[in-house]
């Protein structure tokens, strides 16, 4: 998986545009960037409106999210600058954002020059980190319980043929025991120890602020017995052949990552769904009033289209079922996320376990 995604000629290393192969929230609706901007405002206020506020996008693709947030922050009106954005000497939020994209692919031509481009997350972050559909692409091993005990699943990079062969290392066995116990022959665990380590590294890079991992995932009570490893190519789910031609992904044990983040220094944690988080951040996908169709047909059509896009972000059986793992370091969780520590009665208690 490491070589297929990030090695020479790997899927991400060669700069393959993700939107060509699968749909992510930032490509579905501008409401996603608007919600991230609202969360950034909340973090900014919680930090006391610092002179510089970092906005770091880990797994940034082609930088679309950062470009959209920067553009929205500069707009006047409800979605743009306001009194609450004012930092030192009255400087607005838009002028204080230090945007950084973290991505192994080369920097895209024409990207907003205000966006820094790095291969690894920076240290000393004061602000907000967003890792949207990043952890599912952190490589991992798959372990299967056989008649002779747990065995690592080896995959032929040319054909995708699999065979259980070789014992897992002690660290992986300990992780499986803690987070994904195997109880019957044929059951598989996708060993998320690498994801836990990656997320802990992000948390250690935050001096003061909030980090949010957004992904399809599962919790301890709902681990899939046969695993979730799959591939995506040109908009279709395909076998996860590790030949570098396709995205390879596996769902994330977000509760394990939450524990790793807490051990790395996170002070507060909430684990919720995208649907719940986006609703608290102001997204409601409300249809425009029908009367608008008579007075302003074009405006009605545009508003209806936007509502449809936002509804896709909130769909419980799709993107709305993604998990949001939010952890605060050196500050309290922002109010909209802190509320979600106690789930609303009308929100599903599980995370989405199918790719949106």
C-alpha positions as CSV (number, residue, x, y, z in Angstrom):
1,X,0.0,0.0,0.0
2,X,2.9,2.4,0.8
3,X,4.5,1.8,-2.5
4,X,1.3,1.8,-4.5
5,X,0.2,5.2,-3.1
6,X,3.4,7.1,-2.2
7,X,6.3,5.3,-3.8
8,X,7.9,6.4,-7.2
9,X,5.1,6.5,-9.7
10,X,2.5,5.8,-6.9
11,X,-1.0,7.0,-7.2
12,X,-0.7,10.1,-5.0
13,X,3.1,10.7,-5.5
14,X,2.6,11.4,-9.2
15,X,-0.1,14.0,-8.6
16,X,-3.2,12.2,-9.7
17,X,-6.2,14.6,-9.2
18,X,-8.4,12.9,-6.6
19,X,-11.6,14.4,-8.0
20,X,-11.1,12.3,-11.2
21,X,-11.5,9.1,-9.2
22,X,-13.7,9.8,-6.2
23,X,-16.0,12.4,-4.6
24,X,-15.0,14.3,-1.5
25,X,-16.9,16.9,0.4
26,X,-15.1,19.9,-0.9
27,X,-16.0,19.0,-4.4
28,X,-19.7,18.5,-3.6
29,X,-20.7,21.9,-2.2
30,X,-19.1,25.2,-1.2
31,X,-21.1,24.7,2.0
32,X,-18.2,22.5,3.2
33,X,-15.7,25.3,3.0
34,X,-18.2,27.7,4.6
35,X,-18.5,25.4,7.5
36,X,-14.7,25.1,7.8
37,X,-14.5,28.9,7.8
38,X,-17.1,29.1,10.6
39,X,-15.1,26.6,12.6
40,X,-11.9,28.6,12.0
41,X,-13.7,31.7,13.3
42,X,-14.7,29.8,16.4
43,X,-11.1,28.7,17.0
44,X,-9.8,32.2,16.3
45,X,-12.1,33.6,19.0
46,X,-11.2,30.8,21.4
47,X,-7.5,31.7,20.9
48,X,-8.2,35.4,21.5
49,X,-7.8,36.5,17.9
50,X,-4.0,36.0,17.5
51,X,-1.9,38.1,15.1
52,X,-1.5,35.0,12.9
53,X,-3.9,32.0,12.7
54,X,-2.8,28.8,11.0
55,X,-5.2,26.9,8.7
56,X,-3.5,23.6,7.8
57,X,-5.1,21.1,5.4
58,X,-3.5,17.6,5.7
59,X,-4.1,15.6,2.5
60,X,-4.9,18.7,0.6
61,X,-5.4,17.2,-2.8
62,X,-5.0,20.2,-5.2
63,X,-5.6,22.8,-2.5
64,X,-9.3,23.3,-3.3
65,X,-10.5,23.6,0.3
66,X,-7.9,26.2,1.3
67,X,-8.6,28.3,-1.8
68,X,-12.3,28.2,-1.1
69,X,-11.9,29.2,2.5
70,X,-9.5,32.0,1.7
71,X,-12.0,33.4,-0.9
72,X,-14.9,33.1,1.5
73,X,-13.0,34.8,4.3
74,X,-12.4,37.8,2.1
75,X,-16.1,38.2,1.1
76,X,-18.2,40.9,2.8
77,X,-21.5,39.9,4.3
78,X,-22.6,37.0,6.5
79,X,-20.0,34.6,5.0
80,X,-17.2,37.1,5.1
81,X,-15.5,39.6,7.3
82,X,-17.3,40.9,10.3
83,X,-16.6,42.5,13.7
84,X,-15.9,39.1,15.3
85,X,-13.1,38.6,12.8
86,X,-11.1,41.6,14.1
87,X,-7.7,40.7,15.5
88,X,-4.7,42.9,16.6
89,X,-5.0,46.5,15.4
90,X,-8.4,45.7,13.9
91,X,-6.9,43.3,11.3
92,X,-9.6,41.0,9.8
93,X,-9.4,37.2,9.8
94,X,-8.7,37.0,6.1
95,X,-5.5,39.0,6.5
96,X,-4.3,36.8,9.4
97,X,-4.8,33.3,7.9
98,X,-1.6,31.5,7.3
99,X,-2.7,28.7,4.9
100,X,-0.7,25.5,4.5
101,X,-1.4,22.5,2.3
102,X,0.2,19.2,3.3
103,X,0.4,16.9,0.3
104,X,3.0,14.5,-1.2
105,X,2.0,15.4,-4.8
106,X,3.7,18.3,-6.5
107,X,2.2,21.8,-6.0
108,X,-0.4,22.5,-8.6
109,X,0.2,25.2,-11.2
110,X,-1.8,28.3,-10.5
111,X,-2.5,27.6,-6.9
112,X,-3.2,30.7,-4.8
113,X,0.3,32.0,-3.8
114,X,-0.8,32.6,-0.2
115,X,-0.9,28.8,0.3
116,X,2.2,27.2,1.5
117,X,2.9,23.7,0.2
118,X,4.6,21.1,2.4
119,X,5.1,17.3,2.4
120,X,4.7,16.9,6.1
121,X,2.5,18.7,8.7
122,X,4.3,21.7,10.3
123,X,5.1,22.1,14.0
124,X,4.0,24.9,16.3
125,X,0.5,25.3,14.8
126,X,-1.7,28.0,16.3
127,X,-5.1,27.5,14.7
128,X,-7.0,24.8,12.9
129,X,-5.9,21.6,11.3
130,X,-8.3,19.8,8.9
131,X,-7.5,16.3,7.7
132,X,-10.3,15.4,5.4
133,X,-10.2,11.8,4.0
134,X,-6.5,11.6,4.8
135,X,-6.2,8.9,7.4
136,X,-8.0,6.3,5.2
137,X,-5.0,6.6,2.9
138,X,-2.3,6.1,5.5
139,X,-0.9,2.7,4.7
140,X,-1.6,-0.3,7.0
141,X,-1.3,-4.0,7.2
142,X,-4.2,-6.5,7.1
143,X,-4.1,-9.4,9.5
144,X,-6.3,-12.5,9.2
145,X,-7.0,-15.1,11.8
146,X,-6.1,-18.5,10.5
147,X,-6.2,-21.9,12.0
148,X,-2.6,-21.4,13.2
149,X,-3.1,-17.9,14.5
150,X,-3.0,-14.3,13.2
151,X,-1.1,-13.9,9.9
152,X,-0.3,-10.9,7.8
153,X,-2.1,-10.8,4.4
154,X,0.4,-10.5,1.6
155,X,-0.8,-9.2,-1.8
156,X,0.7,-9.7,-5.2
157,X,1.2,-6.2,-6.7
158,X,0.6,-7.4,-10.2
159,X,-2.5,-9.5,-9.8
160,X,-3.9,-8.6,-6.4
161,X,-3.8,-12.2,-5.3
162,X,-3.7,-12.6,-1.5
163,X,-2.3,-15.1,0.9
164,X,-1.9,-15.1,4.7
165,X,1.8,-15.4,5.4
166,X,4.0,-14.4,8.3
167,X,3.3,-13.4,11.9
168,X,2.4,-9.8,12.7
169,X,4.9,-7.9,14.8
170,X,4.2,-7.5,18.5
171,X,3.1,-3.9,18.3
172,X,0.4,-4.8,15.7
173,X,-0.8,-7.8,17.8
174,X,-1.1,-5.5,20.8
175,X,-3.1,-3.0,18.7
176,X,-5.4,-5.7,17.4
177,X,-6.0,-7.0,21.0
178,X,-6.9,-3.5,22.1
179,X,-8.9,-2.2,19.2
180,X,-9.9,-5.0,16.8
181,X,-10.0,-8.5,18.4
182,X,-10.2,-11.4,16.0
183,X,-12.5,-14.2,17.2
184,X,-13.2,-16.5,14.3
185,X,-11.1,-18.0,11.5
186,X,-11.3,-15.8,8.4
187,X,-11.9,-12.6,10.2
188,X,-9.6,-9.7,9.3
189,X,-8.3,-6.6,11.1
190,X,-7.0,-3.6,9.3
191,X,-4.2,-2.6,11.7
192,X,-4.6,1.1,12.4
193,X,-1.5,1.5,14.4
194,X,0.1,3.6,11.6
195,X,-3.0,5.8,11.5
196,X,-2.9,6.3,15.2
197,X,0.8,7.3,15.0
198,X,0.1,9.7,12.1
199,X,-2.7,11.4,14.0
200,X,-0.7,11.6,17.2
201,X,2.0,13.3,15.1
202,X,-0.6,15.9,13.9
203,X,-1.7,16.5,17.5
204,X,1.9,17.0,18.7
205,X,2.3,19.6,16.0
206,X,-0.5,21.8,17.4
207,X,0.7,24.3,20.0
208,X,-2.7,25.8,20.6
209,X,-5.7,25.0,18.5
210,X,-8.0,22.3,17.2
211,X,-7.4,19.4,14.8
212,X,-10.2,17.6,13.0
213,X,-10.0,14.3,11.2
214,X,-12.9,13.6,8.8
215,X,-13.3,10.2,7.3
216,X,-15.4,7.1,6.8
217,X,-14.8,5.0,9.8
218,X,-16.0,2.7,12.5
219,X,-16.0,2.2,16.3
220,X,-15.3,-0.8,18.4
221,X,-18.8,-2.1,18.5
222,X,-19.1,-2.0,14.7
223,X,-15.8,-3.3,13.3
224,X,-16.4,-5.0,9.9
225,X,-15.4,-8.7,10.2
226,X,-14.0,-8.9,6.7
227,X,-12.4,-5.5,6.5
228,X,-13.0,-2.6,4.2
229,X,-9.9,-2.4,1.9
230,X,-10.9,-1.3,-1.5
231,X,-9.7,0.6,-4.6
232,X,-11.1,3.6,-6.5
233,X,-10.4,4.3,-10.2
234,X,-12.3,6.9,-12.3
235,X,-15.3,7.0,-10.1
236,X,-15.7,3.3,-9.6
237,X,-14.9,0.9,-6.7
238,X,-12.4,-1.6,-8.0
239,X,-10.2,-4.4,-6.4
240,X,-7.4,-2.9,-4.3
241,X,-4.6,-4.1,-6.6
242,X,-1.4,-2.3,-5.3
243,X,0.0,-1.5,-8.7
244,X,0.0,2.3,-8.4
245,X,-2.9,2.7,-10.9
246,X,-5.6,3.4,-8.3
247,X,-6.5,4.8,-5.0
248,X,-6.4,2.2,-2.2
249,X,-8.3,3.0,1.0
250,X,-9.5,1.4,4.2
251,X,-11.9,2.8,6.8
252,X,-10.5,4.3,9.9
253,X,-10.8,3.1,13.5
254,X,-11.5,6.6,14.7
255,X,-11.9,5.7,18.4
256,X,-8.3,4.3,18.3
257,X,-7.0,7.5,16.7
258,X,-8.9,9.5,19.4
259,X,-7.1,7.6,22.1
260,X,-3.7,8.2,20.3
261,X,-4.5,11.9,20.1
262,X,-5.3,12.1,23.7
263,X,-2.1,10.4,24.6
264,X,-0.2,12.8,22.4
265,X,-1.5,15.8,24.3
266,X,-5.1,16.6,23.2
267,X,-7.0,18.1,26.1
268,X,-10.6,17.7,24.8
269,X,-12.1,15.3,22.3
270,X,-15.4,14.9,20.5
271,X,-16.2,12.1,18.1
272,X,-19.4,12.7,16.0
273,X,-20.7,12.5,12.5
274,X,-20.3,15.0,9.7
275,X,-24.1,15.5,9.6
276,X,-24.1,16.6,13.2
277,X,-21.0,18.8,13.0
278,X,-22.0,20.6,9.8
279,X,-25.5,21.3,11.2
280,X,-23.9,22.9,14.3
281,X,-21.7,25.0,12.1
282,X,-24.7,26.5,10.3
283,X,-25.4,24.1,7.3
284,X,-29.0,23.2,7.0
285,X,-29.7,22.4,3.3
286,X,-33.1,24.2,3.6
287,X,-35.0,24.5,0.4
288,X,-35.8,28.1,-0.7
289,X,-39.4,29.2,-0.4
290,X,-41.5,28.3,-3.3
291,X,-42.7,31.9,-3.6
292,X,-39.2,32.8,-4.8
293,X,-39.7,30.8,-8.0
294,X,-42.3,33.4,-9.1
295,X,-40.5,36.5,-8.1
296,X,-36.9,35.4,-9.0
297,X,-36.9,32.2,-11.0
298,X,-33.1,32.3,-11.6
299,X,-32.4,33.0,-7.9
300,X,-34.7,30.2,-6.9
301,X,-33.0,27.7,-9.2
302,X,-29.6,28.7,-7.8
303,X,-30.8,28.4,-4.2
304,X,-32.4,25.1,-4.9
305,X,-29.2,23.8,-6.5
306,X,-27.2,24.9,-3.5
307,X,-29.6,23.3,-1.1
308,X,-29.3,20.0,-3.0
309,X,-25.5,20.2,-2.8
310,X,-25.6,20.9,0.9
311,X,-28.1,18.0,1.4
312,X,-25.5,15.7,0.0
313,X,-23.0,16.8,2.7
314,X,-25.6,16.0,5.3
315,X,-27.0,12.7,4.0
316,X,-26.7,10.2,6.8
317,X,-26.2,7.3,4.4
318,X,-23.5,9.1,2.6
319,X,-21.1,12.0,3.4
320,X,-23.1,13.0,6.4
321,X,-22.3,9.7,8.0
322,X,-18.6,10.3,7.9
323,X,-16.9,10.5,11.3
324,X,-15.5,13.8,12.7
325,X,-12.8,13.4,15.3
326,X,-12.1,16.8,16.8
327,X,-9.4,17.3,19.4
328,X,-8.4,20.6,21.1
329,X,-4.9,21.4,22.4
330,X,-4.2,24.2,24.8
331,X,-7.8,25.5,24.5
332,X,-11.4,24.4,24.9
333,X,-13.3,22.8,22.0
334,X,-15.3,25.5,20.1
335,X,-18.9,25.7,21.2
336,X,-20.5,24.1,18.2
337,X,-18.4,21.0,18.6
338,X,-18.4,20.9,22.4
339,X,-22.2,20.6,22.2
340,X,-21.8,17.3,20.3
341,X,-20.1,15.7,23.3
342,X,-23.8,14.9,24.1
343,X,-25.4,13.5,20.9
344,X,-28.7,14.9,19.8
345,X,-31.6,12.4,20.1
346,X,-32.3,12.6,16.4
347,X,-28.7,11.9,15.3
348,X,-27.5,8.4,14.5
349,X,-25.0,7.0,17.0
350,X,-23.0,5.1,14.4
351,X,-20.5,6.3,11.9
352,X,-20.9,5.8,8.1
353,X,-19.0,2.7,7.1
354,X,-19.5,2.9,3.3
355,X,-17.6,5.2,1.0
356,X,-19.7,8.3,0.3
